[in-house]
Amino acid sequence: MNGSFKLARIAGIDVFIHWTFAILIAWLIGIHVLQGNSLVVAITGIGFVLAIFGCVVLHEFGHALTARHYGIRTRDITLLPIGGVARLERMPEDPKQELLVALAGPAVNVVIAALLMIPVYLGSGVSSLSDVPRLGSGFLEKLLYVNIVLVVFNLLPAFPMDGGRVLRALLAQRMDYVRATQAAASVGQIMAIGFGILGLFFNPFLLFIALFVYIGAQQEAQMAQMRSLLAGVPVREAMVTQFRTVAYDTRLEDVVQELLEGQQQDFPVVNQGKFLGILTRSDLVAALAEGRQDTLVTSIMREGCGTVDERDMLQDTFLRMQQAECSTMPVVRDERLTGIITLENIGEWMMIQSAIRKGKSRQHVDNIYRP
């Protein structure tokens, strides 16, 4: 995630912290200064916030390690001021596996709360769980309460919370994945509207939660639709077969005319038909702006994107391009360059397929109701 700094690598997973986290710490320090609190109180307050985010990290590792059990890699975990994000390589296709991965995070907070309850009960004489929120300023008591809140909040049946994925996983055992996602997203959006109404009358912070939930539900529905369109489709179905290449010893100023003469933006760089790298339009323009017109394309081409076989699955290729931040990849068959695939072209292909599906669905409905 852009603007994030690596904290550590734990269990083979990189943990990052977003730069905006520093704003949160600065804000907390400012609050304590304005209130005239002592340094000890300020450090304790900041320590409590860090403890909360420690619980959030453990929550995300619950998801990550459960996903690993099913052979799904976690790209990284990033801490944000509003919580944590574990970026899984993909979601499990088996609804039962998705259910367990989704529940694993809140389950970690349940375990933390149970462990904290031991010293809290022994040291504070708490007679029931309902007494916990009324406890004084004890560090452990507050942390226990926060973990209970995290469990309840995360299990709300709305994306992007874990409860939305739990609901989707349960529905997907009775209907197809896309319909289950749309149904779960609709429940989440209804909840978001409810949060928004309550926020207008009681707590403005609920308006922020409402927006967060509504957008999360919408994005999840779009992702499920995308997965449905791309599933089982080979790259050759969407690749561009009419394309131009540039030789490895071509100067940048000579590529400009190629760019202006056609709609192609990125060019495979070749040497006697062998693929070497990709020259992107953005890199070309940046080099020209630096006065490097006589530079050879090999000096600024990108070599990290690699190639994709035209028989590979489009869904896997799309995810690979996103991860590698490659807008264009050359397509090969038996080491021979046969086309290129671009993120823009994949988007256009999905748009066309979606329109075709809607047309077929409408035709089917017309046939049913036609007298």
C-alpha positions in Angstrom: 0.0 0.0 0.0 1.4 3.4 -1.0 2.7 5.6 1.9 3.4 2.7 4.2 6.6 1.7 6.0 7.7 -1.8 6.9 7.6 -2.5 10.6 8.6 -6.2 10.7 8.3 -9.6 9.0 6.4 -12.1 11.1 5.7 -15.7 10.1 6.8 -14.8 6.6 4.3 -11.9 6.3 5.4 -8.3 6.0 3.7 -5.9 8.5 3.5 -2.3 7.4 2.3 0.9 9.1 0.7 3.7 7.1 2.2 7.2 7.5 -1.2 8.6 8.7 -0.7 6.6 11.9 1.8 9.2 12.9 -1.0 11.8 12.7 -3.0 9.7 15.2 -0.1 9.6 17.7 0.5 13.4 17.2 -3.2 14.1 17.8 -3.2 12.0 21.0 -0.1 13.9 22.3 -1.8 17.2 21.5 -4.9 16.2 23.4 -2.9 15.3 26.5 -1.0 18.6 26.3 -4.1 20.6 26.0 -5.7 18.8 28.9 -2.5 19.5 31.0 -1.9 15.8 31.7 1.4 14.6 33.0 4.0 12.9 30.8 3.2 9.5 32.4 -0.5 9.8 31.6 0.3 10.8 28.0 2.7 7.8 27.6 0.1 5.5 29.1 -2.6 6.8 26.7 -0.4 6.3 23.7 0.6 2.9 25.0 -3.0 1.9 25.3 -3.6 2.9 21.6 -0.6 0.8 20.6 -1.9 -2.1 22.6 -5.2 -1.9 20.7 -3.4 -2.0 17.4 -1.4 -4.9 18.7 -4.7 -6.7 19.1 -5.7 -5.6 15.6 -2.4 -7.1 14.2 -3.2 -10.4 15.9 -6.7 -10.2 14.5 -5.3 -9.9 11.0 -2.8 -12.7 11.6 -5.8 -14.9 12.5 -7.1 -14.4 9.0 -3.7 -14.7 7.4 -2.6 -17.9 9.1 -6.0 -19.6 8.6 -5.9 -18.6 4.9 -2.3 -20.1 4.7 -3.7 -23.4 6.0 -5.8 -23.5 2.8 -2.8 -22.6 0.6 -3.7 -18.9 0.3 -0.8 -16.5 0.7 -1.1 -13.1 2.4 0.7 -10.4 0.6 1.1 -8.1 3.6 -0.7 -6.6 6.6 -1.0 -2.8 6.9 -1.9 -0.8 10.0 -4.2 2.2 9.4 -5.6 4.7 11.9 -9.0 3.0 11.4 -7.7 -0.5 11.8 -5.8 -3.2 9.9 -5.9 -4.7 6.5 -4.6 -8.2 5.6 -4.3 -8.4 1.8 -4.9 -12.0 0.9 -3.7 -13.3 -2.5 -7.3 -14.4 -3.1 -10.4 -15.4 -1.2 -11.1 -19.1 -0.8 -13.4 -20.5 -3.4 -14.9 -23.0 -1.0 -17.6 -21.2 1.1 -16.8 -23.3 4.2 -13.1 -22.2 4.0 -14.1 -18.6 3.5 -16.3 -18.9 6.6 -13.4 -20.2 8.7 -11.0 -17.5 7.4 -13.6 -14.8 8.1 -14.3 -16.0 11.6 -10.6 -16.5 12.5 -10.0 -12.8 13.1 -12.8 -12.2 15.6 -11.9 -15.5 17.2 -8.5 -14.1 18.1 -10.1 -11.2 19.8 -12.4 -13.6 21.7 -9.3 -15.4 22.9 -7.6 -12.1 23.9 -10.7 -11.0 25.8 -10.9 -14.4 27.6 -7.2 -14.1 28.7 -7.7 -10.5 29.9 -10.7 -11.5 31.8 -8.6 -13.7 34.2 -6.6 -10.8 35.7 -9.6 -8.4 35.5 -11.8 -10.7 37.4 -9.2 -11.7 39.9 -7.9 -8.1 40.5 -11.1 -6.1 40.3 -13.7 -8.2 41.8 -16.0 -8.0 38.8 -19.1 -10.0 39.4 -20.4 -10.1 35.8 -19.4 -9.2 32.2 -21.9 -6.3 32.3 -19.7 -4.6 34.9 -16.7 -4.4 32.6 -17.6 -1.1 30.8 -18.3 0.6 34.2 -14.8 -0.2 35.5 -12.5 2.7 36.2 -9.4 3.6 34.2 -7.6 0.2 34.5 -5.5 -0.5 31.4 -6.5 -4.2 31.2 -10.1 -3.5 31.8 -10.3 -1.1 29.0 -8.4 -3.4 26.7 -10.8 -6.2 27.5 -13.7 -4.0 26.7 -12.1 -2.9 23.4 -11.7 -6.5 22.3 -15.3 -7.2 23.0 -16.3 -4.2 20.9 -14.0 -5.4 18.1 -15.7 -8.8 18.0 -19.2 -7.3 17.9 -18.3 -4.6 15.3 -16.4 -7.0 13.0 -19.3 -9.5 13.0 -21.8 -7.0 11.8 -23.2 -8.6 8.6 -21.8 -6.0 6.2 -18.8 -5.7 4.0 -16.0 -4.9 4.4 -16.3 -6.3 8.0 -15.8 -10.0 8.7 -19.5 -10.4 9.3 -20.2 -9.6 5.6 -17.9 -12.4 4.5 -19.5 -14.7 7.0 -22.9 -13.9 5.7 -21.7 -14.4 2.1 -20.1 -17.7 2.9 -23.3 -19.0 4.5 -25.4 -17.8 1.5 -22.9 -19.3 -1.0 -23.6 -22.7 0.4 -27.2 -22.4 -1.0 -26.7 -20.2 -4.1 -24.0 -19.2 -6.6 -21.1 -16.9 -5.4 -22.2 -13.8 -7.3 -25.8 -13.9 -6.0 -24.6 -14.6 -2.5 -22.2 -11.6 -2.7 -24.9 -9.3 -4.1 -27.3 -10.4 -1.3 -24.7 -9.9 1.4 -23.8 -6.5 -0.1 -27.5 -5.4 -0.1 -27.8 -6.3 3.6 -24.6 -4.2 4.2 -25.9 -1.2 2.3 -29.2 -1.3 4.2 -27.2 -1.3 7.4 -25.2 1.6 6.1 -28.3 3.6 5.4 -29.5 2.8 9.0 -26.1 4.0 10.4 -26.4 7.1 8.3 -29.9 7.9 9.7 -28.7 7.3 13.3 -25.7 9.5 12.6 -27.8 12.4 11.6 -29.6 12.4 15.0 -27.2 10.9 17.5 -23.5 10.6 16.6 -21.9 12.1 13.5 -19.2 9.4 13.6 -21.9 6.9 12.5 -22.0 8.9 9.2 -18.4 8.0 8.5 -19.1 4.3 9.3 -22.1 4.4 7.0 -20.0 5.7 4.1 -17.3 3.1 4.9 -19.8 0.2 4.9 -21.7 1.4 1.8 -18.6 1.8 -0.3 -17.2 -1.5 1.0 -20.4 -3.4 0.0 -20.4 -1.8 -3.4 -16.7 -2.7 -4.1 -17.2 -6.3 -2.9 -20.2 -6.8 -5.3 -18.1 -5.4 -8.2 -15.2 -7.7 -7.3 -17.4 -10.8 -7.2 -18.9 -9.8 -10.6 -15.4 -9.4 -12.0 -14.3 -12.8 -10.7 -17.4 -14.4 -12.3 -16.6 -12.8 -15.7 -13.0 -13.8 -15.7 -13.3 -17.3 -14.2 -12.2 -20.1 -16.6 -11.4 -17.7 -19.4 -8.0 -18.1 -21.1 -5.8 -15.0 -21.9 -6.2 -15.6 -25.7 -9.9 -14.6 -25.5 -9.1 -11.0 -24.5 -5.6 -10.4 -25.8 -4.7 -7.8 -28.5 -3.4 -9.6 -31.6 -2.7 -6.6 -33.7 0.2 -4.8 -32.0 3.6 -3.3 -32.7 7.0 -4.0 -31.2 10.2 -1.9 -31.1 13.7 -3.2 -31.6 16.1 -3.1 -28.6 18.4 -0.6 -30.4 15.7 1.9 -31.2 16.1 5.5 -30.0 13.3 7.0 -28.0 12.7 9.8 -30.5 11.9 7.1 -33.1 9.3 5.5 -30.9 7.3 8.8 -30.7 6.0 8.3 -34.2 4.9 4.8 -33.4 3.0 6.2 -30.4 1.3 8.9 -32.5 0.4 6.6 -35.4 -1.7 4.1 -33.4 -3.7 3.5 -30.3 -1.1 1.4 -28.7 0.5 2.9 -25.6 3.0 0.4 -24.4 5.4 -1.5 -26.7 7.2 -4.9 -26.2 10.9 -4.5 -26.8 12.4 -7.4 -28.8 15.8 -8.6 -30.1 15.4 -10.8 -33.2 11.9 -11.8 -32.0 12.9 -12.5 -28.4 11.1 -10.5 -25.8 13.3 -8.3 -23.6 10.9 -5.9 -21.7 8.1 -3.4 -22.0 8.4 0.3 -22.9 5.5 2.2 -21.3 4.1 5.5 -22.5 4.6 7.1 -19.1 8.3 6.1 -19.0 8.8 7.3 -22.6 7.2 10.7 -21.9 9.2 11.1 -18.7 12.5 10.3 -20.5 11.7 12.8 -23.3 10.9 15.5 -20.7 14.5 14.9 -19.4 15.9 15.5 -22.8 16.9 11.9 -23.5 15.6 11.6 -27.0 18.8 9.8 -28.2 18.6 7.2 -25.4 17.9 3.6 -26.5 14.7 1.9 -25.4 16.6 -0.8 -23.4 17.7 1.8 -20.9 14.2 2.6 -19.7 12.2 -0.5 -20.5 10.6 -2.5 -17.7 11.9 -6.1 -17.3 10.0 -7.2 -14.2 6.6 -7.9 -15.8 7.6 -11.0 -17.6 5.4 -12.8 -20.0 2.1 -14.8 -19.9 1.1 -17.8 -21.9 -2.0 -17.4 -24.0 -3.4 -20.5 -22.4 -3.1 -19.1 -18.9 -6.3 -18.0 -17.1 -7.3 -14.4 -17.5 -8.2 -14.1 -13.8 -4.8 -15.1 -12.6 -3.1 -12.9 -15.1 -5.2 -9.9 -14.1 -4.2 -10.4 -10.4 -0.6 -10.9 -11.4 -0.6 -7.6 -13.4 -2.1 -5.7 -10.5 0.5 -7.1 -8.0 3.4 -6.3 -10.3 1.9 -2.9 -11.3 2.2 -3.8 -14.9 -0.4 -2.2 -17.2 0.8 -4.3 -20.2 2.1 -7.9 -20.5 3.3 -9.7 -23.7 1.5 -12.9 -24.5 3.5 -15.9 -25.8 2.9 -19.4 -27.1 5.8 -21.8 -27.2 8.1 -18.8 -26.5 6.7 -17.0 -29.6 5.2 -13.5 -29.1 1.6 -13.7 -30.2 -0.1 -10.7 -28.6 -0.3 -8.3 -25.6 -2.7 -8.0 -22.8 -3.5 -4.7 -21.0 -5.5 -3.8 -18.0 -7.5 -1.4 -20.2 -8.3 -4.2 -22.6 -9.3 -6.6 -19.8 -11.7 -3.8 -18.5 -13.2 -3.4 -22.0 -13.6 -7.2 -22.4 -15.4 -7.4 -19.0 -17.7 -4.6 -20.0 -18.6 -6.3 -23.2 -19.2 -9.7 -21.5 -21.3 -8.1 -18.8 -23.5 -6.4 -21.5 -23.9 -9.7 -23.3 -25.0 -11.5 -20.1 -27.5 -8.8 -19.4 -28.8 -9.1 -22.9 -29.2 -12.8 -22.6 -30.9 -12.5 -19.2 -33.3 -9.9 -20.6 -34.1 -12.1 -23.6 -34.7 -15.1 -21.2 -37.2 -13.0 -19.2 -39.0 -11.8 -22.3 -39.3 -15.4 -23.4 -40.8 -16.5 -20.1 -43.4 -13.7 -20.0 -44.2 -13.6 -23.8 -47.8 -14.6 -24.3 
